[in-house]
Amino acid sequence: MLAALVAGGMAIGFVLSRTIGLPGFQEGEWELSGIISLLLEAGVVGAAITAVRSPRPVTQS
């Protein structure tokens, strides 16, 4: 879950910095490495959601 929170935060920060801007940061280009990073971060968040939503196996003692 921590990895999903970090990846989600980084994705949000990247998008915000390229759209409305962040204080003290001036970048306007959507470079290819940033877009690839967004896709990978979405994969991490998706994997975390899948892991949390999947049913846990029942073990008998």
Buried (B, 14 or more C-beta within 10 A) or exposed (E): EEEBEEBBEBBEEBEEBBEEEEEEEEEEEEEEEBEEBBEEBEEBBEEBEEEEEEEEEEEEE
